[in-house]
């Protein structure tokens, strides 16, 4: 594999649909409320992709240097397999980290300059927090991902910050009701992480990586997964009922996925071999994106249909 393809592989592009879901939901709600801006949307997508790639490279490096990936069940990591060296990975992390920060500044400039300078500086801190969270999930002497805190950080940044934060970029105000759909995306994102952790539960336990799945054990981690996959439907429905009365059937399009998730949840519940969880990571990631697309399309049905 040449170096370019090695970097594409290490970037794990299959994770991008999930990371973009929150940005798309925030944009869809902004479109419904008449505050959408195309330039902000494009720059928000670019920034989110860079954050996700940075996180993927950091996880590859962090788990690689700690030896956690030696007996990994899922796709091989670039560092552990020798596709990229430690020095190459470090340089890559620096480049993507700098690009992430520059992209953050450009995004905030488009949104807040010149009329909202106070928001500009406040969101810079949030952007730096997102970059640090991406880096120190597995990197450093005391990475939070090794202490069962990954679920909380994923919920925060992939859910609350992604949806509420992206909406704020357009609207310049905070809407409490948005915590409902933001939490929905957060729970879907944690569901993907938990599938990953259930797949790697045996290797993580041996390596000292105490994910929440390791702490709970496989039986309760599967129950946890089912709860995570159910909550988004209830939370999003409550949001629709509160925010957009009277009820419109187009708003309920996302509920069609209940029929897709039902067999998926049953299959996950009866898996006993950790390696069999791997195909469901991609399925749940893509279904999350479809969930958001249906939600946004239904919300803006006048423009779509």
C-alpha positions as CSV (number, residue, x, y, z in Angstrom):
1,X,0.0,0.0,0.0
2,X,1.5,3.4,-1.0
3,X,1.6,6.3,1.5
4,X,-1.4,8.1,0.1
5,X,-3.6,5.1,0.4
6,X,-2.2,4.4,3.9
7,X,-3.4,7.9,5.0
8,X,-6.8,7.3,3.4
9,X,-7.0,4.0,5.3
10,X,-5.9,5.6,8.6
11,X,-8.5,8.3,8.2
12,X,-11.3,5.7,8.3
13,X,-13.7,7.5,6.0
14,X,-16.5,5.1,6.9
15,X,-16.8,7.0,10.2
16,X,-17.7,10.3,8.5
17,X,-21.5,9.7,8.0
18,X,-22.0,9.5,11.7
19,X,-19.9,12.7,12.4
20,X,-21.8,14.7,9.8
21,X,-25.3,13.6,11.1
22,X,-25.3,16.2,13.9
23,X,-24.2,19.0,11.6
24,X,-26.9,18.1,9.1
25,X,-29.6,18.0,11.8
26,X,-28.6,21.4,13.1
27,X,-28.6,22.8,9.5
28,X,-32.0,21.2,8.8
29,X,-33.6,22.9,11.9
30,X,-32.0,26.2,10.9
31,X,-33.5,25.8,7.4
32,X,-36.9,25.2,8.9
33,X,-36.5,28.3,11.1
34,X,-35.3,30.5,8.2
35,X,-31.8,31.2,9.4
36,X,-29.8,28.7,7.2
37,X,-26.6,29.9,5.5
38,X,-24.9,27.7,2.8
39,X,-21.4,29.0,3.5
40,X,-21.6,28.2,7.2
41,X,-23.0,24.8,6.4
42,X,-20.1,23.9,4.0
43,X,-17.5,25.2,6.4
44,X,-19.1,23.3,9.3
45,X,-19.0,20.1,7.3
46,X,-15.3,20.6,6.5
47,X,-14.5,21.4,10.1
48,X,-16.4,18.3,11.4
49,X,-14.6,16.0,8.9
50,X,-11.2,17.3,10.0
51,X,-12.2,16.8,13.7
52,X,-13.2,13.2,12.9
53,X,-10.1,12.4,10.9
54,X,-8.0,13.9,13.7
55,X,-9.8,11.7,16.2
56,X,-9.3,8.6,14.0
57,X,-5.5,9.3,13.6
58,X,-5.2,10.0,17.4
59,X,-6.9,6.7,18.3
60,X,-4.7,4.8,15.8
61,X,-1.6,6.3,17.3
62,X,-2.7,6.2,21.0
63,X,-3.8,2.5,20.9
64,X,-0.9,1.6,18.7
65,X,1.8,2.9,21.0
66,X,0.1,1.3,24.0
67,X,-0.1,-2.1,22.3
68,X,-3.9,-2.2,22.6
69,X,-4.3,-3.0,18.9
70,X,-2.1,-6.2,18.8
71,X,-5.0,-8.5,19.0
72,X,-7.6,-6.2,17.6
73,X,-10.7,-8.0,16.0
74,X,-11.8,-5.1,13.8
75,X,-10.0,-3.6,10.8
76,X,-6.3,-3.3,11.3
77,X,-4.9,0.0,12.4
78,X,-2.3,1.8,10.2
79,X,0.3,2.1,13.0
80,X,0.0,-1.4,14.4
81,X,0.1,-3.0,10.9
82,X,3.1,-1.0,9.8
83,X,1.4,1.0,7.1
84,X,2.6,4.2,8.7
85,X,5.4,4.8,11.2
86,X,5.2,6.6,14.5
87,X,7.0,9.7,13.1
88,X,4.6,9.8,10.1
89,X,1.6,9.5,12.4
90,X,2.9,12.3,14.6
91,X,3.4,14.6,11.6
92,X,0.0,13.7,10.3
93,X,-1.6,14.5,13.7
94,X,0.1,17.9,13.7
95,X,-1.0,18.7,10.1
96,X,-4.6,17.7,10.7
97,X,-4.7,19.4,14.1
98,X,-3.5,22.7,12.6
99,X,-5.9,22.4,9.7
100,X,-8.7,21.7,12.2
101,X,-7.9,24.9,14.1
102,X,-7.7,27.0,10.9
103,X,-11.0,25.6,9.7
104,X,-12.6,26.4,13.1
105,X,-11.4,30.0,12.9
106,X,-12.8,30.3,9.3
107,X,-16.1,28.8,10.3
108,X,-16.4,31.2,13.3
109,X,-15.4,34.1,11.2
110,X,-18.1,33.4,8.7
111,X,-20.7,33.1,11.5
112,X,-19.8,35.8,14.0
113,X,-17.7,38.5,12.5
114,X,-18.2,41.5,12.6
115,X,-21.5,41.5,14.6
116,X,-20.9,38.9,17.3
117,X,-17.3,39.2,18.5
118,X,-18.1,37.8,22.0
119,X,-19.5,34.6,20.5
120,X,-16.4,34.3,18.2
121,X,-14.0,34.0,21.2
122,X,-16.4,31.8,23.2
123,X,-16.6,29.3,20.3
124,X,-12.8,29.3,19.8
125,X,-12.6,27.7,23.3
126,X,-15.2,25.2,22.3
127,X,-13.3,24.4,19.2
128,X,-10.0,23.9,21.1
129,X,-12.0,21.6,23.5
130,X,-13.2,19.5,20.6
131,X,-9.6,19.2,19.3
132,X,-8.2,18.2,22.7
133,X,-11.1,15.7,23.2
134,X,-10.2,14.1,19.8
135,X,-6.5,13.8,20.8
136,X,-6.7,12.6,24.3
137,X,-9.3,9.8,23.9
138,X,-6.5,7.3,23.7
139,X,-3.4,9.5,23.7
140,X,-1.3,10.6,26.7
141,X,-0.5,9.0,30.0
142,X,-4.0,9.0,31.3
143,X,-6.4,8.9,28.3
144,X,-10.1,9.3,29.2
145,X,-11.1,6.5,26.8
146,X,-9.3,4.0,29.0
147,X,-11.4,4.9,32.0
148,X,-14.9,4.5,30.6
149,X,-15.5,8.2,29.8
150,X,-15.6,7.8,26.0
151,X,-19.4,7.5,26.0
152,X,-19.9,10.8,27.8
153,X,-17.5,12.7,25.6
154,X,-19.0,11.2,22.4
155,X,-22.5,12.1,23.6
156,X,-21.3,15.7,24.4
157,X,-19.4,16.5,21.2
158,X,-21.2,14.3,18.6
159,X,-24.6,15.1,20.0
160,X,-25.1,18.2,22.0
161,X,-22.2,20.3,20.6
162,X,-22.8,19.1,17.1
163,X,-26.5,19.9,16.8
164,X,-27.0,22.7,19.3
165,X,-23.6,24.3,18.4
166,X,-24.2,24.1,14.7
167,X,-27.7,25.6,15.0
168,X,-26.2,28.5,17.1
169,X,-23.8,29.3,14.2
170,X,-26.8,30.1,12.1
171,X,-29.3,31.5,14.5
172,X,-27.0,33.2,17.1
173,X,-29.3,32.1,20.0
174,X,-29.7,29.0,22.2
175,X,-32.9,26.9,22.0
176,X,-33.5,24.6,25.0
177,X,-35.8,22.3,23.0
178,X,-32.8,21.5,20.7
179,X,-31.3,19.4,23.5
180,X,-33.9,16.7,22.6
181,X,-32.8,16.0,18.9
182,X,-29.2,16.7,19.9
183,X,-29.5,14.0,22.6
184,X,-31.0,11.7,20.0
185,X,-27.9,12.0,17.8
186,X,-25.7,11.8,20.9
187,X,-27.3,8.4,21.8
188,X,-26.9,7.1,18.3
189,X,-23.3,8.1,18.3
190,X,-22.7,6.4,21.7
191,X,-24.5,3.3,20.3
192,X,-21.8,3.1,17.5
193,X,-19.0,3.5,20.1
194,X,-20.6,0.8,22.3
195,X,-20.8,-1.6,19.4
196,X,-17.1,-0.9,18.8
197,X,-16.3,-1.5,22.5
198,X,-18.4,-4.7,22.6
199,X,-16.5,-6.0,19.6
200,X,-13.2,-5.3,21.3
201,X,-14.3,-6.2,24.8
202,X,-11.9,-9.1,25.3
203,X,-8.9,-7.4,23.9
204,X,-9.6,-4.2,25.8
205,X,-10.0,-6.0,29.1
206,X,-6.6,-7.7,28.6
207,X,-5.0,-4.4,27.6
208,X,-6.3,-2.5,30.5
209,X,-8.6,-0.3,28.4
210,X,-11.6,-0.1,30.8
211,X,-14.4,1.0,28.5
212,X,-17.9,1.1,29.7
213,X,-18.6,-2.2,27.9
214,X,-15.7,-3.8,29.8
215,X,-17.0,-2.4,33.1
216,X,-20.6,-3.6,32.5
217,X,-19.8,-6.9,30.9
218,X,-21.2,-8.1,27.6
219,X,-24.7,-9.0,28.9
220,X,-25.4,-5.5,30.2
221,X,-23.6,-3.7,27.4
222,X,-26.0,-5.3,25.0
223,X,-29.0,-4.1,27.1
224,X,-27.4,-0.6,27.2
225,X,-27.1,-0.8,23.4
226,X,-30.8,-1.5,22.9
227,X,-31.7,1.5,25.2
228,X,-29.3,3.7,23.1
229,X,-31.0,2.6,19.9
230,X,-34.5,3.3,21.2
231,X,-34.2,6.6,22.9
232,X,-33.6,8.8,19.8
233,X,-37.0,8.0,18.4
234,X,-38.8,9.1,21.5
235,X,-36.7,12.2,22.0
236,X,-37.1,13.4,18.4
237,X,-40.8,12.7,18.5
238,X,-41.2,14.7,21.7
239,X,-39.3,17.6,20.1
240,X,-41.6,17.6,17.1
241,X,-44.7,17.6,19.3
242,X,-43.3,20.5,21.4
243,X,-41.7,22.7,18.7
244,X,-43.9,22.2,15.6
245,X,-47.6,21.9,16.4
246,X,-50.0,21.1,14.9
247,X,-48.8,17.7,14.0
248,X,-47.9,17.1,10.3
249,X,-47.4,13.6,9.0
250,X,-44.3,14.7,7.0
251,X,-42.6,15.5,10.3
252,X,-42.9,11.8,11.3
253,X,-40.9,10.4,8.3
254,X,-38.0,9.4,10.6
255,X,-40.3,7.0,12.4
256,X,-40.2,4.7,9.4
257,X,-36.8,3.6,10.6
258,X,-38.4,1.9,13.6
259,X,-39.2,-1.0,11.2
260,X,-35.6,-1.2,10.2
261,X,-34.1,-0.9,13.7
262,X,-36.4,-3.6,15.2
263,X,-34.7,-6.6,13.6
264,X,-31.3,-4.9,14.0
265,X,-31.8,-4.6,17.8
266,X,-32.9,-8.3,18.1
267,X,-29.9,-9.4,16.2
268,X,-27.5,-7.4,18.4
269,X,-29.2,-8.7,21.5
270,X,-28.5,-12.3,20.6
271,X,-24.9,-12.0,19.6
272,X,-22.5,-13.8,21.9
273,X,-19.3,-13.7,19.8
274,X,-17.8,-10.2,20.1
275,X,-16.4,-10.2,16.5
276,X,-19.9,-10.5,15.1
277,X,-20.7,-6.9,16.3
278,X,-18.3,-5.4,13.7
279,X,-20.8,-5.3,10.7
280,X,-23.3,-3.4,12.8
281,X,-21.0,-0.4,13.3
282,X,-21.4,0.6,9.7
283,X,-25.1,-0.2,9.7
284,X,-25.9,1.9,12.7
285,X,-23.7,4.8,11.4
286,X,-25.5,4.8,8.0
287,X,-28.9,4.4,9.6
288,X,-28.2,7.4,11.8
289,X,-27.5,9.5,8.7
290,X,-30.7,8.2,7.1
291,X,-32.6,9.0,10.3
292,X,-31.4,12.6,10.1
293,X,-32.1,12.9,6.3
294,X,-35.7,11.7,6.9
295,X,-36.0,14.1,9.8
296,X,-34.7,17.1,7.9
297,X,-36.7,16.2,4.7
298,X,-39.9,15.9,6.7
299,X,-39.3,19.1,8.6
300,X,-38.7,21.0,5.3
301,X,-41.2,19.1,3.2
302,X,-42.3,22.3,1.4
303,X,-38.9,22.5,-0.2
304,X,-38.4,18.7,-0.7
305,X,-41.7,17.4,-1.9
